[in-house]
C-alpha cells in the first residue's frame, strides 16, 4: 500500500512538472510569418461565401417567409382537443418555437360548432365549417406596437349570406383588440382582405375568426393569411435586411434531406391553392407557400445566384427535366408556358443544379447502393442536358468509396462534386476552432489523391462544391435544429474560410448550412432578426477580405493567418484568427509589396468564448472598425479575436 502511495505522489509531481513545462512552452511561443505578395494563387471564388436554405424548422417559415399563422391551410383537423405543440427534447420548454403537431386553431364556441368537411374543400383534404355564434382563433402571435398587419381570408357562406368578424387581439380587455366585419354574400369562395394595427408589443397575440350570432348560417373558411404590412413580396423585411448585409453570392435550395421527398410542382401556381403536405424529411407541415417562383424572387431581391437541388430520391429524370424546362425553357415550351402563366414569362436561367442530396445515406428517402445510383445520376443528367446543355451539374458526393465511384463512372456527367461535413463541440478552444479547417483539408486531400489515382479524371478539372458545412451541436432554442452559436464558433468559421482560401485551385463553391435559424448564421424571433457570431465572420470576410491569395509561410501557431490582394491591387488584406486567451504581436516579413503605413482594421473580439447574440437585444459580439496608421512589420492579434487588416500599398 505504501509503495502505491509513493507512486501516486511521484506521478502527481511528474504531471505538475509537465504542466509547468507546457505552460512555459506556450508562453514562449512567438509566432511569425512571411508574406510574399509577389507569389499569388488562383483567385478566390466568390461562391465560397454561399448559403443554403432548406424547408426545415424555422429556416423559411418563421424565418424568411413573413406568414405569421401556423397551418393557415388547415392541414390538421380542428378538434375540441386543443393540444398543438410537441415539446422539444432539447432547449427551452416554452411554446415560443415548439413544433406544431396538431391543429394550432382553437375552437371558441361549443365543441361541436366546427366541423371539417371534405366536400367542396378549398385546398387540401378538408375545410373547416363554422356554425353561427362560434369561431376559431390562433394564439402566440408576435406583435409590435403601432405596426400594421395585412391579411386576407377565403370564405364561403353555406346559405345566401352570413356575417364574419375578424379580430386581432393583444390583451384580455375588450379594448385590447381591433376588429373588422365581413358580409359574405356569394355562394362561392371569395377573398376578403383586412388590415390591423397592433396596440402593444406582445408574443401572445391572437387572430380570431367568428361567424357572428346574427349570421343566417354557417360559413366555410378556405384559407387565411396574416403578415406584417412591410413584408417584401411575402418575405420578412427584417430578415431580408440582415441577409443583404450578409451579401452571400449564392443560395442552395430546397434541400437537404427535404428534397428527396419533395414534388416541386406542389410549389407553383396559385399560392393559396397549393396543397399542404407533411414535411417528408423533418417535422411539421410543408405549406408550399415558398416554392420555385418565390425562391427565384428571393434570389433576385438579394442579387444572388440560385443553386437548385433536384429530387433524385423519390424523383426521376423526367421530373428533373420538367423542372429545368419550367426554369429555363422559353414561354413556348410546355413547362415554360406554365411558368409564364404563373407570372414569369422570362426564363429563370438557373445555371447551377445539384443532382440529389446525400444519396449514400440510410436517412435519405430513396437512398440506394452506389452501383445503382451511378446509373440514376447519369440518367438524370442526360435528360436535363437534353433540355439545357449548358447547365452545371453538381454530383452528390461523400469522400470515400462513394465519391470515388461517382468520379470513376460519372465523370462525363459531373462538373463539380458536392461534399458535406458538420462538427461537434470540443472542450479545448484550439481543438474546437480547428475542426472546420481540418475537415476542409481532409476533403481536399482526398480529392487531390483521386486526381492522381483515377484515369477518368485525366484532363478534367472537377472541383469541390462544399454544399453543406458548419458546426452542429448543443440545444435548439430557436426551434427544430435551431442551434445557438458562440464567439468560439465564429473563430472556427473564420479559420475555415482561411482553409478555403488556401485551396482556391480546387474548391469552387461552399454553402454555409443553414442561413436562418436552423444551424444558421442569422437568428430570428417572431419580431426581430440578427446576426449570429458566425454570421459576423462570414459578413466580415465576404465584404472586406481580398480576392487573390498570396503566399504565407512561417510558424503562425497558435494563430491562423491568411493574406490576399484586393481585386484592384491597391491594398493587401491580412486576416489573423487568435483562438487563445493571450494577446499576440505578430511579426510580418513582407515581400512583393510596399506599405504606406495606413490602413483599416475590422475586429471581432470578446473576452468570453461563450458570448452570443440574441435577436431583439443589443449584440454582445460586434464587428468594430477603425483607421490605423504607422503599420510597419508587426500586427496585433487581441485575445479571442478575428482581425482583418486592409493595408494600403504604394
N, C-alpha and C positions, 0 to 999 in steps of 0.2 A: 504493500500500500504506500509506504514511504517513497519507494522508487517511482511509483506512478505520480505522486505529488511533485517530486523534484522534476520529472519530465514535463509535467504540465507547466510548471513555473518557467523552465528553460524555454519551452515552446512560446510562452507568452512574451518572454524577453526578446526572442528572435523576431516574433511578429512585430513588436514595438519598434525594434531597430529597423526592420524592413520598411515599416510605415514611415518612419522618420526619413529614411533614405529616399523613398518615393516622393515625399513632400519636398525634400530638399531638391530632388531632381526636377520636379515640376516647377519649383520656384526659379531654378537655374535655366529653364528653357528660355531661349531668346530667339524667337522665330525671325527669319529674314528671308527676303525673296529678291529675285532678279526678274525684271520685266524687260523683254526685248520687243519694243513696239515695231521693229522692222520685220519681225517674223510673225506673219498672220496666218490664221486658219480660215477655213471656209466660213462665209458669213452665217451668222445665227439665223435660222428660220424664225420668222415672227410667229409661226404656228406652234412653237413650243409653249406659248402662253395661252393655248386654247383651253376651253372649258367644256364641261359635259353636264347636260341636264337630262333627267330621267323621270318617268311617271312613277314616282316613289315618294311616300311620305308627304312632306310639305315643300318639296322642291318646286313643283309647278303650281299645284293647287294649294293655296295658303302661303305661297312664297312669291312666285312670278305673276300668276293669274290673280286678278282682282276680285273674283267672285267671293262673297262673304258667306254664302249659305252652303251648308253641307247637304248633299243628296237633294239638290234642287229639282231633280227629275223623278224623285220618288222610286228609286231602285228598291229600297227596303219598304215593305208594307208598314203603314202606320197602324199601330195597335194600342190598346189601352195600357199595355205593359211598357211604359216608357223607361228604357234602360239602354241608351245608345252607345255608351262608351266602354271600350275594353281597356282595362288598366295596362299600362306599360310595365314590363318586368324590371326595367332599369330607369333611373331618373326620377323626377318628381312625381308625386301621386295625385296631383290635381287633374282637372279635366281640360286644362288650357290647350294642350296639344294631344290629347288622348285619341286613340284610333276609334273611328266610328264603325261599329259592327252591327248596328240595328238602326232603325229609323231615328234620326235626330229631331223629328217633328212630334210635338206633344199635343194630344187632344185637349181642348179647353172646355168642351161640353161633356155630355153624357158619354160613357164608354162606347156605346153602340151608335154614336152620332156620326162616325166617319167609317166609310167602307171603301175597300179597294176593289174597283171594277175593271174587268178586262175588256168588256165590250166598249168600243169607241175610245180605247186608250189613246192618249195624246202621243206619248213616246214610251218605249219600253213595254213591259208586260201588263202594267196596270196603272190606273189613275185614281187619286182619291176623290170620293164623292162626299161632300159635307152637307149635312142637314141644316135647315134654318135654325138659328139660335145656338149654333155650335161653331167650332173653328179649330185651327191648328196654329201652333207657334213654334219658332225655333229660338233657342236660348244661346247664351255665351257668345254674343256678337261683340266685337271690339268697335267702340265708337269714340270719336273725338269731338269735343265741344265745338259747336258752330260750324262743323264740317258738313258739307252737303253729300247726300247719298241718293243715287238714282237706281231705279229698278223697273221691272215690269212683271206682269203675271198673265198667263193664258187662262181664260175662264170660259165655261160654257154652262148656261142655265138649262136645267132639265125641263123646265116649263117655259112659258113665254118670256118671263123676265125674273130677275132676282137682284138683291142688293148685297154687295160685299164691301166690308170695311177692312182696309189695310192700315196697320199701325206700327210705328217704330217706337219702342218703349225703352226708357233708360232708368226707370225707377218704379217704386211701388205706388206712388201717389197718382191720382187722376191727372194732375197737371204735368206729370213727367212722361209725356208721350205726345206724339203728333199723329193724326190720322187723316185718311182720305176715303171718301165714299165712292164706290163704283156701281153704276147701274148696268147690269148685264142684261141686254135685251135680245141678243141674237141667239139663234138655235144652232150655232156652230162656234167653234173656239175663236175667241177674239183676244188680241193682245192689248193690254191696258197698262200704260206707263204710270209711274208715280215718282215723286221726289220728296225727300225729307231733309231736315236739318236737325242734327243731334243737339240736345240741350246740355250735355255734360260729357266728361270723359268717363268711360267705363269699359270693362271687359265682360260685362254681364248684360249687354243689351239684348233686346228681343224684337223679332218681327212676327206680328200676329196677323192671321188671315181669318176673318169672321164672316160667316153668312148670317146676316142680321135677322132678328126675330120678325121684323116686318117683311122679310123676303117671302115671296109666294111659293118658293120651293127650293130644293137642294141645288147645289152647284158643283160641277166638276172643275178641279184645279189641274190644268195641264202641266205647267212648269212655272218656276218662279226664279227671279234673279235680283240680286242686290249688290251694288258695287259703290265704292267711293266715286263721287262725281268727277274727280280729277283723274280717273283711270285713262290710260292711253291705249286705245283700241283693245280694251279688256284687260290690260296689264297694269300692275300696281305702279303708280308714279314714283313712290319712294324706293321701291326695289330697282326700277329702271335707272333712277338717278345714280345709285351706287354701282350698278352694272356698267354704266357709261364711264364712271371713274376707273373701274377695273380695266376697261379698254381691251378686252380679250378679242383676238382677231378671228376666232373660230369657235363654234359651238357644235358639239355632237349631240344627237337626239335620234330616237326617243328612248334608247336603252343601249346596253344594260340588259339585265335579265328580262325586263319587261317586254322587250321587242319580240322574243321568241313565241309569245302568245298573243301578239297584237295584230289586229287587222287594220291596216292603215285606212281602209275605206270607211271604217267607223268614225273617223275623224275628219271627214269632209262633208260639204253640203250645209244645209240649214243647221246652225249650232243647236237650236232648241229641239230639233228632230233627230239629232244623233243619239244612238242608243246608249244608255248607261250600262256598263258591264262590271263584273267583279274584276279587280285587278288580277291579271293572270299570273303574276310572279310575286307580288307583295300583298299587302293587306288593303282593305277598304274598297272603294268604288272608283272605277275609271269613268269620269263623266263625259269624256270625249269632247269637252269644250275647247281644249287646246290640241288641235290637230295639225296636219301638214301646213295648211294655209296660215294658221296662227304662228307656227314656228318660223315660216319664211318672213312674215311680218315682223316678228321678234328680231330676226337677224337684220332686217333692213333698218329697223329703228335703231339698233345698236351698231350699224355699219360693220357687220361681221360676216364671216363666211360660214355657210351651213355645211355640216357633215352629217349625212343621213345614214342610219343603220337600217338594213333590210332584214326581214324575218327569214332566217334560214333554219329555224326550229320547226314550228308547225307550218311555216310558209314554204312556198315553192318558187321555181324560176319564173313562172308565168305571172304570179302576183308581184314579184320584184320588178319584172319588166314593165308591167302595167303601172306600177308606182313611178318608175322612171319616166314613162311616157307622160303620165299626169304632170310630172315635174318639168320635164324638158321638151316635150313634144309641142309642135305648133298647134294652133287652135283648130286646125282641120284634121287632126288625128282623133282617134276615138277617145282616148283619155284626155288629150289636150283640150278637146271640146268640153269635157266635164269640168276641167279647171276653169275654162272661160265662163261656163255657166255659174261657177262659184265665185265670180268676181275678179278673176285673174286672167285676162286674155293673153298676157305676155308670159312666155316660159320662165320658170324659176331659174333655169340654168345652173342647177346644182352640179358641181364637178366631183366632189369627194363623196364616195359611197363605201361605207363599211359593210362587208359581207358577213353578216351574223355577229354574234357575241358569245364568246366563251363556250363554243360548241363542244369542247372537250370535257365539260363539267357535268357531273351527275345532277347538279342542281338546275341545269338548264333544260327547259322544255324542248323536247325533240333532239336531245343530245344523242350522239352516235359514235361508233368507232371510227378511227382515223381513216381507214381504207374506204369506208362508205362516205364519209364527209368530203374526202378529196373529190369524189365524183360529183357530189352535190354542189360544192363550191364552183367547180369548173362549169357545170351545167348552168348555174345561176349567172355567172359572169358572161358566158356565151350568149344567153338570152338577153341580158342587159345591153351588151355591146351591139346586138342587132338593132336596138332602139337608139342608142347613142354610143358610137365607138370611141368617143373622147373622154368618157368617164375615167376617174382614177379609183380603181377598186382596191380596198384595204382588207387583207385577209385577217381572220380571227385566229391569232397565234397564241402560243404559250411555250416559252423557252423550254426545250427538251425535245422529246420524240415527236410531239405534235407539230411544233413549228418546223422541225427538220423535215417531217413528212410532207407538209404543205409546200415548203420551198423546193423539195425534191420533185414532187408530182404536179404542182400547180404554178410553177414559176412563170409560165406564159399567161397566167390569169391573175397575176398579182403585181401591183405597182408599189405597194407598201404592205408591211405586215404588222399587225397590232400586237402589243404586249401590255399586260396589266400587272400591277402589284400594289399591295397595301401593307402598311407597317403598324405594328402594335407599339405599346409603351415600354420603354426601358427605364430602369431606375437611375442609371448613370446618364448624366447630361450629354457627355461626349458620345456614348453609345446611342442614346435616343436621337440626337441630332445628326448622326452619321448614317442612319438606316436608309433614308431616301436615296442619298448619293450612292451608297453601296449597292442598292438594288438596281439602280440605273446602270452602274458599272458592270454588274453581273450580267444584265441583259445584253449590253453592248459586247462584252467579251464573248458571249455565246454566239452572237451573230457574226462577229469577226471570224471566229473559228469555222462557222458554217461556210463562209465565203471561200475559205481555203479548202474545205472538205468536199463541197458539192459541185459536180460538173454542171449541174443545171443552173448554177449561179454565175458561171463564167460569162463575162461580158455584160452582166446585168448589175444594176445598182438599186436593189430593192431595200429601201430604208425602213427604219423602225418608226412606227406610229404608237407612242405610249398613250393609248386612248383612255386608260384609267390609271391614276396614280395618286396616292395620298396616305396620310395617317388615318387609321380607323380603330378607335378604342374608346373605352370609357363609357359613362352614362349617356343617355339620349334626352336631354332636357328640351330639345326643340322638335319633338315628335319622332316618328319612326326613323331610326338611324340618324337622328339629329344630334350628332356629336358636338360637344363644345371643344374648342381649341385654345391652347395656351401659348404664351410667349415662346416657350421652348419649341413648340411645333413650327412657329414662324421661322426660327433659326434653322430647323431641319429642312423646311421647304426652300429656303434661300440656298442652303448647301446643295440641295438637289438641283436647283437651277444652274449653279456653277458646274455641276457634272454634265448637264445638258450642253452647256457652252463648250466644254472640253471635247464633246463628241459631235460637233456640228456637222461632221462629214458623214454621219450615219443615222442620226436622229433628226427627222424632218418635222414631226409634229408631236404634241402631247396635249392631252385633255385632262386637266385637273378635275377630279371627281369628288363630289358634285357641287355645282356652283352655289345653290341656295339651300340652306337648312340641312339637307341630307349630306352628312360629312362635308359640308360646304364651307366655302371661304366667305360667304355672306350669310348672316342670320336675320330672321325677321320675327317680330311678334305680330299680333293682329293689326297693329297700327304703326309699326316702325321697322326700319331696315338699317343694318350697319355692317361694317367690315369686321370679320374675324381677324385675329392676328395673322393667320395665314394669308388672308386676302390682302393685308397691307404689304406683305412681302411680294406677292405677285404683282400688285399695282406698282410698287416701287420699281422693280426691275423692268417691267413692261414699258413704263413711261420714261425711265431715265438711264438704264444701262445701255452700253454701246451695242453695235451690231457686228463688228469684225473682231473676233477674238485674237489676242496676241499672246505670245509665249510667256508663261510664268514658271520660273524654276526656283529651286532653293527649298529650304525646310520651313514651311509656314506653320507646322503643328505647334499648338492645337488650333490655330486659326485656319480658315479656308479662304483662299484668295483667288479672285478671277479678275481679268482685265480685258478691255476691248475698246477699240476706236469707235467713236460715233461715226455715223454714215458719211458725214461731211469732212471727217478727219480734222476737225477743228478742236477736238478735245479727246482726252483719254479718260475712260472711266475705270475705276478700280473699286471693286467691292470686297469687303472683308467681313466674314462672319466669325464672331468670337463667342463660342458656346460655353465659356468658362466664367467664373465669378471674379476673375482677375483682369485688370486693365493692362493693355499692351501698347507699346510704341513699336510699330513695325518698320524696321529699316528697309528701304526700297532702293535697289540699284537699278536705275532706269537707263536703257539704251534705246536708240532709234527715235527719240523724241526729246524736245527741249521745252520744259515747262516755263510758263510765265510767272509762276508762283501764286496765281489766282485760281479760284475755282469755287465750286459749291459742294456742300455736304448734305446728304439726306441720311437721317439716322432713325433707326428703330431700336430703342433700348428700354430696358426696365430692370430694376433690381431683383424682381421676383420672377423666376422662370415659369411660375404658375399663374401669372397675371393674365386676365382675359377681358374682352369687351362684351358689353351687353347692349342689345338694341334698345333705343329709347333713353339711354343714360350716357353721360359723358364718358368717352372712351378712356380706359386706363392705359392702353398702348396706342401710340400715335406715330406718325411719320413727322419728324421735325426737319426743318430746312434752314440752312444758314450759308452766308457767304464766307469764304475762307481766304486768307492771304498768307504769304510767306511760306508756302509749301516748298520744302527742299527735298530731303531724302528720307523723311520719316512721316508715317501716317498713324494717327491714333485709332485704336480699336477699344472703345469702352467695354466694360464687363457686360456680358449677355447682350450682345448688340449685333445689328447689321448696319455697316457703314458703307454708303455708296458715294464715292468721290467722283466728281466730274472736274478734271484738271485741264485748264486751258493750255494750249501749246503755242509756241512761237511759229 
